[in-house]
Amino acid sequence: MENSEKKIKFEMHFHTDESSPCGKVPAKQGVNMYMENGYNGLVVTDHFSENVWGGPEKDWNQVCEGFLQGYRNAKKASEGTDFQILLGMEIRFPHDENDFLVYGISEEFLKNHPWIYRKELPELYQIAEEEGLFIVQAHPYRSMCFQADVRYLHGIEVFNGNPRHQSHNEKALETAEKYHLVQTKGSDFHQPEDIGVWTELPEMPENEKMLVRILKDMK
């Protein structure tokens, strides 16, 4: 069946034990679970923030290497299969607890933007516009979060499946519809029981930049 006729089952919000402190499943095990459950691929979106990885007292290259470990292990686990692994991140800035899923990044991008998580959302949006990234606010209506300025967003996670949080997905959907933002869904996978939500894509993304193009076309 041609990709144009087949809907692609893609996880957009996935954490690993290797690179997210709250992740409880090693990347290889998680990838195997998703393959067994009929997914076509996933984006590894491990947490990226000063709280997790530290500030300028650290070595940025070492920060990047630690952050990329889960993604690299996931990529290795999919070798020899048609299952697609893409790199993303869930970034948080210093002054609040809002989280943003960023798609379209590469290892080179990370290493060329030291301490990007110490910036603010408008700065990230400018970088995204210049470098072809896609910013989605994750679970904006959890108790510790608030809706960010939609001028600096490309999309909103309208369904977050994490069973340990009340994400008020209905409010996120209302906001996405009101402001005509792209709607994504994700399991927010941390533990084995989390799997079960996906974003349906019209075609298989061959790489991170193609995923951004597909998401933009979903508006």
N, C-alpha and C positions, 0 to 999 in steps of 0.2 A: 504494500500500500504506500502511495506517495505521501510525503510529509504534509502536503497541502490538504490531504483528506484525513489525516490522523491527528488527533489531539495528543499533545505531549504532557505527561504527568510529571511536574517538576517541583521539587522542594526548594523554597526560596529562603528558608530560615533554619540553618542547621549548625549546631555547635559540636565541638569535639572535646574529648577528655584531655587531649594533648595541649590545646591552646585556649580553652575557656575554663576558668577555675570552677564554674558551676556545671560544666559538662561532665557527665558520668559514663559516657560510652566512648571507647576508643574509636578513632575514625574508621578503621578497617571493619570493625563489628557493625558500626552504623551503616556503612555503605552496603554491606551484605544484607542487612535488614531491609534497606530500601529496594535493593534489587529483588529480594524475595517478595516484596509487597507490590511489585509491578510498576514502580516508578521508572522513569526514563533518565533521570539525572537529578542533581542537586547543586546548590550553591553553598559552599562552606562560608559561613558568616560568623566566625569567632569574634568574641568581644575584643574591642580595640579602644583602650582608654588609658589615661594616666593612672587611674585607680588600679588597673590590672597590671600594666606594664612599666609604670614609673615615668619619671620626668627626665630632664636633661642631665641629671647625675648618672643616668644609664648610657650605655653605648647603643646608638640607634640601630646599627647593623645587627647587634645581638637581639634587640627588641624585635626586629623584623624576622629574624631567624626563629625565635620562639613562637611568634604569631603564625608563621607559615608552616609550622610542623604538622598541625592537624590537617591542613589542606594538602600538603605533600603526601602524607600518609593515606589520605582519602584517594588522591590521584593514583597512587601506587596500587591501591586495592582494586581499582577499576581497570587496571591494565589488562588488555586482551578481551575486553567486553565492549558492548555498545553503550554502556552506562556512562553518562557525561558528568564530569566533575568540573565545576567552575569556581573561581576565587571571588569572594566578596568579603564584606566585613560588617560588623555591627558597631558603629562608632558612637562614643559618648563624649561630650565636651565637659570641661571642668565645673561649670556653674549650675548644672541641674542634672536630673536623672533621665532626661529624654534620650532615646536611642534611635539611631538612623541606620537603616540597611543601605549599603552602598554597593552598587553593581557596576561592572566595567573596569575594575582595577586590575592591576598586574603586579607581579613581584617587583618589577622595575619601578612602577609608579610609587609603591610604598617606600622604596629605598631613596627615591628622589624627592620625597616630601617629609623630611624629618619633623617629628612632633606635630603631625597634622591633627592629632586629637587634642592638642592644646589650643587650637583655633576656635572659631565659632561657626555656627551654621551658615551665615551669609558668606563667609570666606570659603567654606567648603563648596557652597553652591557656585561661586565664581570659578573655582578650580574645576568643578564638574562640567560647567558650560564650556570651559576652554579645552578640557581633555576628554569629553565624551563619556562622562559618568552619569549614573542615574541614582537619585536619592529618594528613598522611601522612608517615611517615618513609621517606626515599629510601634505597635500597641500604644497609640497616643493617649488613650483614656484610662490607663491603669492609674491606681491611686497616687503613685509618686510621679506621674508624668502629666504633661499638659500639651495641648495642641500647639505645634510650632507654627510660625508664620508660613502660610502656604505659598508665599512668593518664592520661598527657597526650597520647595519640594517639587518632585516630579510625580510622586505617588504616595499612597497611604496603604499600610497593611490593614485591610478591612476585616480580615479574620485571622486571629492568632490562636492557635490550638493548644497552647500550653495549659494543662489542666490544673496547675498550681497557682494560677493567677486569674483574676477577674479582669479581662481586658476590655469589656464593654464594646464588643465588636460592632454592635448595632450603631453606636455613636460614630465609630470610625467610618463605617459605610456611609452614613448620612453626610459626613464632612467631605468624603471623596466625591460623592455625587454632587454636592452643592458647588464644589470648586472645580469640578471636571478633571479630577486627578486620576491617574492610573491606579487600578485596584489590584493589589496582590494579596495572596493568602499563604500562610506558612504554619508548619507544625510548631516552630520554635523548639526544635528537638534538642533535649538535654539528656533525657532518660528513655529507656526502651518503650515505655507506655505512651510516649508523646507522639509517635509517628501516626499519621492519619489525615493530614491536611496537605493540599497541594495547590499550585497555580497551574491552570490549564493553558498551555502555550500552543499557538497554531502551528509551530514548527520547531524542530530540534535546534537549539543554539549550538553552533560549532565552536564558539569561543565567547569570551566575555563581551567583546564589542558587539557581536551578533545578538547576544542577549539584550543589550541596551537597545539596539534597533528594534527588536521584537517588542520590547516593553513600550517603547515610544509609539509604535504602531497600534498598540492596544488602547490608546487614549480615545 
